[in-house]
């Protein structure tokens, strides 16, 4: 009787162990190729301008222009000498967009965002 109880417990255990062994054999990789993963810093940023006054938007645009152009330099998309030109161009482009948005509306009424890009 004791042997039968032991066998009843042993059979499911052996079945589970053998199933795990089979799964482990199938899951083993035969050939692993090397990966070449390169991270890139974002060169586009979105600035939410809802409820911000003009000085706050100007400051945020300056910071964002430095960030996107610095990231482009870090990604080797820009030469070192072009970073300042990129910052100026990104800032001017974003501020023109902001001026167009505020032309017909008060600053408090504007809901939206400005997108800066290093390109």
C-alpha positions as CSV (number, residue, x, y, z in Angstrom):
1,X,0.0,0.0,0.0
2,X,2.8,2.4,0.9
3,X,4.5,1.6,-2.4
4,X,1.4,2.5,-4.3
5,X,1.1,5.9,-2.6
6,X,4.8,6.6,-3.3
7,X,4.3,5.7,-7.0
8,X,1.2,7.9,-7.2
9,X,3.3,10.9,-6.0
10,X,6.4,10.0,-8.0
11,X,4.8,9.6,-11.4
12,X,3.5,13.2,-11.7
13,X,6.7,14.5,-10.3
14,X,8.8,12.6,-12.8
15,X,6.5,13.7,-15.6
16,X,6.9,17.4,-14.6
17,X,10.7,17.1,-14.4
18,X,10.9,15.4,-17.8
19,X,8.6,18.0,-19.3
20,X,10.9,20.8,-17.9
21,X,13.9,19.0,-19.3
22,X,12.3,18.8,-22.8
23,X,11.4,22.5,-22.7
24,X,14.9,23.4,-21.6
25,X,16.4,21.5,-24.5
26,X,14.2,23.3,-27.0
27,X,14.8,26.7,-25.5
28,X,18.5,26.6,-25.8
29,X,19.9,28.8,-28.6
30,X,22.0,27.1,-31.2
31,X,23.7,30.2,-32.6
32,X,23.7,33.6,-31.1
33,X,24.7,36.5,-33.4
34,X,26.3,39.6,-32.1
35,X,24.0,42.7,-31.7
36,X,25.0,46.2,-32.7
37,X,22.7,48.4,-30.7
38,X,23.3,52.1,-30.7
39,X,21.3,54.5,-28.7
40,X,20.5,57.9,-30.0
41,X,19.6,61.0,-28.1
42,X,16.3,62.7,-29.2
43,X,16.8,65.5,-31.6
44,X,13.2,66.7,-31.4
45,X,11.4,68.1,-28.4
46,X,7.8,69.2,-27.7
47,X,7.3,72.2,-25.4
48,X,3.8,72.6,-23.9
49,X,3.1,76.3,-23.9
50,X,-0.4,76.2,-22.4
51,X,-0.7,79.0,-19.8
52,X,2.9,80.1,-20.1
53,X,3.8,83.8,-20.5
54,X,6.3,85.0,-23.2
55,X,9.4,85.0,-21.0
56,X,8.7,81.5,-19.8
57,X,8.2,80.3,-23.4
58,X,11.4,82.1,-24.5
59,X,13.4,80.4,-21.7
60,X,11.9,77.0,-22.4
61,X,12.7,77.4,-26.1
62,X,16.4,78.4,-25.4
63,X,16.8,75.3,-23.2
64,X,15.1,73.0,-25.7
65,X,17.3,74.4,-28.6
66,X,20.4,73.8,-26.6
67,X,19.2,70.3,-25.8
68,X,18.2,69.1,-29.3
69,X,21.4,70.6,-30.9
70,X,23.6,69.1,-28.2
71,X,21.9,65.8,-28.7
72,X,22.5,66.0,-32.5
73,X,26.2,66.7,-31.8
74,X,26.3,63.7,-29.4
75,X,24.7,61.5,-32.1
76,X,27.4,62.8,-34.5
77,X,24.7,64.4,-36.8
78,X,26.4,67.8,-36.4
79,X,29.9,69.1,-36.4
80,X,31.1,70.9,-33.3
81,X,31.2,74.2,-35.2
82,X,27.6,73.9,-36.3
83,X,26.1,73.5,-32.8
84,X,25.6,77.3,-32.2
85,X,24.2,77.8,-35.7
86,X,21.8,74.9,-35.0
87,X,20.7,76.4,-31.7
88,X,20.1,79.8,-33.2
89,X,18.1,78.4,-36.1
90,X,16.0,76.1,-33.9
91,X,15.3,79.0,-31.5
92,X,14.3,81.4,-34.3
93,X,12.0,78.8,-36.0
94,X,10.3,78.0,-32.7
95,X,9.8,81.6,-31.7
96,X,8.3,82.4,-35.2
97,X,5.8,79.6,-34.6
98,X,5.1,81.0,-31.2
99,X,4.6,84.5,-32.7
100,X,2.2,83.1,-35.2
101,X,0.2,81.3,-32.5
102,X,0.0,84.5,-30.4
103,X,-0.8,86.9,-33.2
104,X,-4.6,86.5,-32.9
105,X,-5.0,85.2,-29.4
106,X,-3.9,86.2,-25.9
107,X,-1.2,84.0,-24.3
108,X,-3.6,82.7,-21.7
109,X,-6.0,81.5,-24.4
110,X,-3.3,79.4,-26.3
111,X,-3.4,75.7,-25.9
112,X,-0.8,73.8,-27.8
113,X,2.8,73.1,-28.1
114,X,5.9,74.1,-30.1
115,X,8.0,71.4,-31.6
116,X,11.8,72.0,-31.8
117,X,14.0,70.0,-34.1
118,X,17.7,70.0,-34.7
119,X,17.1,69.5,-38.4
